[in-house]
Amino acid sequence: MRHLKTEEVKELTENYLMNTYGRAGISLIRGSGTKVWDADGREYLDFLSGIAVCGLGHCHPRVVSAISEQAGRLMHCSNLYHIENQALLAQRLVQGTPFGKAFFCNSGTEANEAAIKLARKFAKAKHGSAKYEIVTALESFHGRTLGSLTATGQPKYQKDFDPLVPGFRYVPFNDVSAMERAVTTETAAVLLEPIQGEGGIHVADREYIRRVRELCDEVGAVLIMDEVQTGMGRTGKMFAFEHFDVIPDAITLAKSLGGGFPIGALLAKDEVAEVFTPGTHATTFGGNPLGCAASLAVLETMRKERILEHVTDVSRSLFEKLEGLKEDHPQIVEIRGMGLMVGIELCRSSDGSGEAPARLVYSGCLDKGLLVNAVTDTTIRLLPPLTVKEAEIQQAVDILGQVIGEV
C-alpha cells in the first residue's frame, strides 16, 4: 500500500475534516514500541504515547495478536447478549480491588458520564431528590461531552457551550478549606483526578485526598477518582489512588486500558453499582469483544512483563535525569508528577512577553524527533510508554536539554 505524503494528507485534512485540532505538521503512519515514523520516513521518539493511550508502546505484539485473532472470530456483539471477553475483563479488573462491578464504554469521557449518572442515581436512591450536586476541581479535565465538560473546571473548554448541566461546583485543587465549604448535604459526589493531567501535572496532596474521603463519608457522597490518564500502571501502581491510602467508591479508566484500542471503564463498589439496573445506562459499542480482547492482552502483558516494577525503576531514573537538567537550565522552574506522568514547568520571560515557552520547547523537540506535549503555556508533559528503556530516557532528556538551552 502506498501511503500519502504529509502534504497530501494535510490538504485532505483541511478540505474534509472539521477544524477541531491544532495539528502538528507531520502525518504518522507506523509505530513500534517507543518509536513512530511519519509519511516522509522520519523517525520520532514518542514520549506522549498518543496522550497516554499506548501504554505498552505502539503495536505491542501481544495486543496486536489478540486483536487480530478476535477480529477473525467476532468483532461486535450487542449487549443484549452475554459476551465472554467482557465478563472475563470485568472479573480481572475488579479482582483484588475494593470494587465489585464494572461497566464498559469506549472512552474516558463516556466513563466519566457514566460515573456522574451513577452518583446521582445512587444519591437519589439513598438520600432523596435534593442530593444531586457534583463537586470538582478547578483546572481539572474530565471530557468534552456536555456532562463531563461541565465537570471540567476550565472555562476555556466550556466557552460557547452554555447553558451547561446544572448542579456542579468547582473548588481550587488541593485546597482543603475550599472543599470543606463546598461539600454539603446536597453533595452527591466529589469527582477528582489524583494527578491533574490537562491542568498541568499537579499531584494531589495525601492529606487533601484523605480529607475529601472523610467529607464524603460525613455527608453520604460518592468519591469518584478519574483515573483515565493515571490508571493502568502510569504511576507505578495499577491505580494512582493506591498511593494515597484512600479507597474511592468508583474510578474511571480508559486510555492505556486498550493498549491503543478504544475502551473505557467505570469500576464501582457493589453498594453503589447496584443502582444501575437494566435500562438506566447503556452503550451500543461498549464492552465489545474486540476492545475487551485488547484489554485482556494488556493486563496479561502487564503481569508477565512486570510492567509496574519496570515503571517504578525507570521513573526514578527519569526524575533524577530531569532534576539534573533543571540544575543546568534555570529556565526550568519545577519537575513534578509521579511514575511516568511528568510535568516540566518553565518560566516566562521577565516581562511576560514573547511566545509561551512550552510551545517553543514542544516545537523544538518535534524538529529534533521527540514527541512531547505543551499542556499549558509553561508546562511540558511527558507520557512515555510504560515499556520505555533507560537509553530512550537519556535520549529524550538530551534532546530536551538541547531545546531548552536554545529556547
C-alpha positions as CSV (number, residue, x, y, z in Angstrom):
1,M,0.0,0.0,0.0
2,R,1.3,3.4,-1.0
3,H,1.0,6.0,1.8
4,L,0.2,9.6,1.0
5,K,2.9,12.1,1.7
6,T,2.4,14.5,4.5
7,E,1.4,17.5,2.3
8,E,-1.2,15.3,0.6
9,V,-2.7,14.3,4.0
10,K,-2.6,17.9,5.2
11,E,-4.6,19.0,2.1
12,L,-7.2,16.4,2.6
13,T,-7.5,17.2,6.3
14,E,-8.0,20.9,5.6
15,N,-10.6,20.2,2.9
16,Y,-12.7,17.5,4.5
17,L,-12.2,17.5,8.3
18,M,-13.8,19.8,10.9
19,N,-11.1,22.1,12.3
20,T,-11.2,20.8,15.9
21,Y,-7.5,20.1,16.4
22,G,-4.3,22.2,16.3
23,R,-2.3,19.6,14.5
24,A,1.5,19.4,14.2
25,G,2.8,19.3,10.6
26,I,3.5,15.6,10.4
27,S,1.5,12.6,9.4
28,L,2.3,9.4,11.4
29,I,1.8,6.1,9.6
30,R,3.7,3.5,11.6
31,G,4.8,2.7,15.2
32,S,6.7,0.1,17.2
33,G,7.5,0.4,20.9
34,T,8.6,3.9,21.7
35,K,9.2,4.9,18.0
36,V,6.9,6.2,15.3
37,W,7.5,7.1,11.7
38,D,5.9,9.8,9.6
39,A,4.7,9.6,5.9
40,D,8.0,11.1,4.8
41,G,10.1,8.4,6.5
42,R,11.3,10.4,9.5
43,E,11.6,8.6,12.9
44,Y,10.4,10.1,16.2
45,L,10.9,9.1,19.8
46,D,7.4,9.1,21.3
47,F,7.2,10.5,24.8
48,L,3.5,11.2,24.6
49,S,2.1,7.7,23.8
50,G,-0.9,9.0,22.0
51,I,-1.6,11.0,25.2
52,A,-1.1,8.0,27.5
53,V,-3.1,5.6,25.2
54,C,-0.3,3.3,24.0
55,G,0.8,2.3,27.5
56,L,2.7,-0.7,26.3
57,G,4.2,1.2,23.4
58,H,3.0,1.1,19.8
59,C,1.8,-2.2,18.3
60,H,2.8,-4.4,21.2
61,P,2.9,-8.0,19.7
62,R,0.5,-9.5,22.4
63,V,-2.1,-6.8,21.8
64,V,-1.8,-7.0,18.0
65,S,-2.2,-10.7,18.1
66,A,-5.2,-10.6,20.4
67,I,-6.9,-8.0,18.2
68,S,-6.1,-9.9,15.0
69,E,-7.4,-13.3,16.4
70,Q,-10.6,-11.7,17.8
71,A,-11.3,-9.8,14.6
72,G,-11.4,-13.1,12.8
73,R,-14.0,-14.6,15.2
74,L,-16.3,-11.8,16.4
75,M,-15.8,-8.0,16.4
76,H,-19.2,-6.9,17.7
77,C,-21.9,-8.4,19.8
78,S,-24.9,-6.5,21.2
79,N,-25.0,-6.1,25.0
80,L,-28.4,-7.8,24.7
81,Y,-26.4,-11.0,25.0
82,H,-23.6,-12.3,27.3
83,I,-20.1,-11.5,26.0
84,E,-17.3,-13.8,27.2
85,N,-14.4,-11.3,26.8
86,Q,-16.4,-8.6,28.6
87,A,-17.2,-10.9,31.6
88,L,-13.6,-12.1,31.8
89,L,-12.3,-8.5,31.6
90,A,-14.6,-7.3,34.4
91,Q,-13.5,-10.2,36.6
92,R,-9.8,-9.4,36.1
93,L,-10.2,-5.7,36.6
94,V,-12.1,-5.9,39.9
95,Q,-10.5,-8.9,41.5
96,G,-8.1,-7.8,44.2
97,T,-9.6,-4.3,44.3
98,P,-12.2,-2.6,46.5
99,F,-14.6,-2.6,43.6
100,G,-17.3,-5.2,42.8
101,K,-18.7,-4.3,39.4
102,A,-17.6,-2.9,36.0
103,F,-19.3,-1.0,33.2
104,F,-17.6,-0.7,29.8
105,C,-17.8,2.0,27.3
106,N,-15.5,3.5,24.6
107,S,-13.6,6.4,26.1
108,G,-12.7,8.3,29.2
109,T,-15.4,10.9,28.6
110,E,-18.0,8.2,28.5
111,A,-16.7,6.6,31.6
112,N,-17.0,9.9,33.4
113,E,-20.5,10.5,32.1
114,A,-21.4,7.0,33.5
115,A,-19.9,7.9,36.8
116,I,-21.8,11.1,37.1
117,K,-25.1,9.4,36.3
118,L,-24.3,6.6,38.7
119,A,-23.5,9.0,41.5
120,R,-26.7,11.0,41.0
121,K,-28.8,7.8,40.8
122,F,-27.2,6.5,44.0
123,A,-27.8,9.7,45.8
124,K,-31.4,9.9,44.9
125,A,-32.0,6.2,45.7
126,K,-30.3,6.5,49.2
127,H,-31.0,10.1,50.2
128,G,-33.7,11.7,48.1
129,S,-34.0,14.1,45.2
130,A,-32.4,17.1,46.9
131,K,-29.0,15.4,46.8
132,Y,-27.5,15.9,43.3
133,E,-24.5,18.3,43.3
134,I,-21.2,17.2,42.0
135,V,-18.0,18.9,43.3
136,T,-14.9,19.0,41.0
137,A,-11.6,20.9,41.0
138,L,-10.6,24.0,39.1
139,E,-8.1,23.2,36.3
140,S,-9.5,19.6,36.1
141,F,-10.3,17.8,32.8
142,H,-13.0,15.1,32.6
143,G,-14.0,15.1,29.0
144,R,-15.9,17.0,26.3
145,T,-19.4,15.7,26.3
146,L,-21.8,18.1,27.9
147,G,-21.8,16.4,31.4
148,S,-18.1,15.7,31.5
149,L,-17.4,19.2,30.0
150,T,-19.5,20.7,32.8
151,A,-17.4,18.7,35.3
152,T,-14.2,20.1,33.8
153,G,-13.1,23.1,35.8
154,Q,-11.6,25.1,33.0
155,P,-13.7,27.8,31.4
156,K,-11.7,27.8,28.2
157,Y,-13.2,24.4,27.3
158,Q,-16.7,25.4,28.2
159,K,-16.8,28.7,26.3
160,D,-19.8,29.0,23.9
161,F,-21.3,25.7,25.0
162,D,-23.6,27.1,27.7
163,P,-26.0,26.6,29.3
164,L,-24.1,23.8,31.0
165,V,-25.5,21.0,33.1
166,P,-26.7,22.4,36.5
167,G,-25.6,21.2,39.8
168,F,-21.8,21.4,39.6
169,R,-19.5,23.3,41.9
170,Y,-15.7,24.0,41.5
171,V,-13.0,24.4,44.1
172,P,-9.3,25.0,43.9
173,F,-7.3,21.8,43.7
174,N,-5.5,20.7,47.0
175,D,-7.4,23.4,48.9
176,V,-8.9,21.6,51.9
177,S,-10.8,24.6,53.3
178,A,-12.5,25.3,49.9
179,M,-13.5,21.6,49.7
180,E,-14.9,21.7,53.3
181,R,-17.1,24.7,52.3
182,A,-18.3,23.1,49.0
183,V,-19.3,19.7,50.3
184,T,-22.8,19.8,51.9
185,T,-25.7,17.5,52.5
186,E,-26.7,18.3,48.8
187,T,-23.4,16.8,47.5
188,A,-23.9,13.6,45.6
189,A,-20.3,13.1,44.6
190,V,-16.8,14.6,44.5
191,L,-15.0,13.9,41.3
192,L,-11.2,14.3,41.3
193,E,-8.1,13.4,39.3
194,P,-5.3,12.0,41.6
195,I,-3.0,13.9,39.2
196,Q,-4.4,16.7,37.1
197,G,-3.2,15.9,33.6
198,E,-4.5,18.6,31.2
199,G,-4.3,21.1,34.1
200,G,-0.5,20.9,34.2
201,I,0.5,17.7,36.0
202,H,-0.4,18.6,39.5
203,V,-0.3,15.8,42.1
204,A,-3.0,15.7,44.8
205,D,-1.7,16.1,48.4
206,R,-2.1,12.9,50.5
207,E,-3.9,14.8,53.4
208,Y,-6.1,16.5,50.9
209,I,-7.4,13.3,49.4
210,R,-7.9,11.8,52.9
211,R,-9.9,14.8,54.0
212,V,-12.1,14.6,50.9
213,R,-12.8,10.9,51.7
214,E,-13.8,12.0,55.2
215,L,-16.1,14.7,53.9
216,C,-17.8,12.3,51.5
217,D,-18.4,9.8,54.3
218,E,-19.8,12.6,56.5
219,V,-22.5,13.6,54.0
220,G,-23.0,10.3,52.2
221,A,-21.4,11.4,49.0
222,V,-19.7,9.2,46.5
223,L,-15.9,9.7,45.9
224,I,-15.0,9.2,42.3
225,M,-11.4,9.2,41.1
226,D,-10.9,10.0,37.4
227,E,-8.0,7.6,36.6
228,V,-8.5,7.9,32.8
229,Q,-4.9,9.1,32.5
230,T,-3.3,7.9,35.8
231,G,-4.7,4.3,35.7
232,M,-3.3,1.1,34.3
233,G,0.2,1.5,35.8
234,R,1.1,5.0,34.7
235,T,2.2,6.0,38.2
236,G,3.9,2.7,39.1
237,K,0.8,1.2,40.7
238,M,-2.2,-0.2,38.8
239,F,-4.3,2.7,40.0
240,A,-3.0,6.1,41.3
241,F,-5.4,6.1,44.3
242,E,-3.2,3.3,45.8
243,H,-0.5,5.9,46.6
244,F,-2.8,7.8,48.9
245,D,-4.1,5.0,51.2
246,V,-7.6,6.1,50.4
247,I,-10.3,4.0,48.7
248,P,-12.7,5.8,46.4
249,D,-16.2,4.5,45.7
250,A,-15.7,4.4,42.0
251,I,-12.9,5.0,39.4
252,T,-13.0,5.7,35.7
253,L,-10.5,4.2,33.2
254,A,-9.7,4.5,29.5
255,K,-6.5,5.5,27.5
256,S,-4.0,2.7,28.3
257,L,-6.8,0.2,29.1
258,G,-6.9,-1.0,25.5
259,G,-3.2,-0.6,24.6
260,G,-4.2,1.6,21.7
261,F,-7.7,0.3,21.0
262,P,-10.7,2.4,22.2
263,I,-12.2,1.2,25.5
264,G,-13.3,2.8,28.7
265,A,-14.5,1.5,32.1
266,L,-16.2,2.5,35.3
267,L,-15.5,0.4,38.3
268,A,-17.6,0.8,41.5
269,K,-18.2,-0.7,44.8
270,D,-21.1,-3.1,44.9
271,E,-23.4,-0.9,47.0
272,V,-23.0,1.9,44.5
273,A,-23.1,-0.2,41.4
274,E,-26.3,-1.9,42.3
275,V,-28.4,1.2,41.5
276,F,-27.7,0.7,37.8
277,T,-30.4,-1.7,36.6
278,P,-31.5,-2.6,33.0
279,G,-32.4,0.5,31.1
280,T,-30.7,3.0,33.4
281,H,-27.5,3.2,31.4
282,A,-26.2,1.6,28.2
283,T,-23.9,1.8,25.2
284,T,-24.0,0.2,21.8
285,F,-20.3,-0.5,21.4
286,G,-19.1,-0.5,25.0
287,G,-17.5,-3.8,26.1
288,N,-17.4,-5.2,22.5
289,P,-15.4,-8.5,22.1
290,L,-12.6,-6.8,20.2
291,G,-11.9,-4.0,22.7
292,C,-12.1,-6.4,25.6
293,A,-9.7,-8.8,23.8
294,A,-7.2,-5.9,23.5
295,S,-7.6,-5.0,27.2
296,L,-7.3,-8.6,28.4
297,A,-4.0,-8.8,26.4
298,V,-2.8,-5.5,28.1
299,L,-3.5,-6.9,31.6
300,E,-1.8,-10.2,30.7
301,T,1.3,-8.4,29.3
302,M,1.5,-6.1,32.4
303,R,1.6,-9.2,34.6
304,K,4.1,-11.2,32.5
305,E,6.4,-8.4,31.8
306,R,6.3,-7.0,35.3
307,I,5.3,-3.5,34.0
308,L,4.6,-2.0,37.4
309,E,8.0,-2.8,38.7
310,H,9.6,-1.5,35.5
311,V,7.7,1.8,35.7
312,T,8.9,2.3,39.3
313,D,12.5,1.7,38.3
314,V,12.7,3.8,35.1
315,S,10.6,6.6,36.5
316,R,13.2,7.0,39.3
317,S,15.9,7.4,36.6
318,L,13.7,9.8,34.6
319,F,13.1,12.1,37.6
320,E,16.8,12.1,38.5
321,K,17.9,13.0,35.0
322,L,15.3,15.8,34.8
323,E,16.4,17.2,38.1
324,G,19.9,17.2,36.7
325,L,18.6,19.0,33.7
326,K,16.9,21.6,36.0
327,E,20.3,22.3,37.7
328,D,21.8,23.1,34.3
329,H,18.9,25.2,33.0
330,P,17.5,28.0,35.1
331,Q,14.6,28.2,32.7
332,I,13.2,25.1,34.4
333,V,11.2,26.1,37.5
334,E,10.0,22.7,38.7
335,I,9.8,19.0,37.8
336,R,6.6,17.4,39.1
337,G,4.5,14.3,38.7
338,M,4.6,10.6,39.5
339,G,5.7,7.5,37.8
340,L,5.8,8.1,34.0
341,M,3.5,11.1,34.2
342,V,5.7,14.1,34.3
343,G,5.4,17.9,34.0
344,I,8.3,20.3,33.3
345,E,7.4,23.8,34.5
346,L,9.2,26.6,32.6
347,C,9.5,30.2,33.5
348,R,8.2,33.0,31.3
349,S,10.4,35.9,30.2
350,S,10.8,38.5,33.0
351,D,8.4,41.0,31.2
352,G,5.9,38.3,30.2
353,S,6.4,39.0,26.6
354,G,7.2,36.5,23.8
355,E,5.6,33.2,22.8
356,A,4.7,30.7,25.5
357,P,7.9,28.8,26.4
358,A,6.3,25.4,26.5
359,R,5.0,25.9,22.9
360,L,8.6,26.8,21.8
361,V,10.0,23.7,23.5
362,Y,7.3,21.5,22.0
363,S,8.1,22.8,18.5
364,G,11.9,22.4,19.1
365,C,11.5,18.9,20.3
366,L,9.4,18.0,17.3
367,D,12.1,19.3,15.0
368,K,14.6,17.1,16.7
369,G,12.5,14.0,16.6
370,L,11.0,13.9,20.1
371,L,7.2,14.0,20.7
372,V,6.1,15.8,23.8
373,N,3.1,17.9,24.7
374,A,2.7,21.6,25.7
375,V,-0.1,21.0,28.1
376,T,-0.2,24.7,29.3
377,D,1.8,27.7,28.1
378,T,4.5,26.9,30.6
379,T,4.2,23.1,31.2
380,I,5.7,20.4,29.0
381,R,4.0,17.0,29.6
382,L,5.9,13.7,29.3
383,L,3.9,10.4,29.0
384,P,6.3,7.9,27.6
385,P,5.2,4.2,27.1
386,L,5.4,2.2,30.3
387,T,7.9,0.0,28.5
388,V,10.4,2.8,27.9
389,K,14.1,1.9,28.3
390,E,16.9,3.7,30.1
391,A,18.7,4.6,26.9
392,E,15.5,6.1,25.5
393,I,15.0,8.2,28.6
394,Q,18.6,9.5,28.2
395,Q,18.0,10.3,24.6
396,A,14.8,12.3,25.4
397,V,16.5,14.2,28.2
398,D,19.4,15.1,26.0
399,I,17.0,16.5,23.3
400,L,15.1,18.4,26.0
401,G,18.3,19.9,27.3
402,Q,19.4,21.0,23.8
403,V,16.0,22.5,23.0
404,I,15.5,24.3,26.4
405,G,19.0,25.7,26.0
406,E,18.2,27.1,22.6
407,V,14.9,28.5,23.6
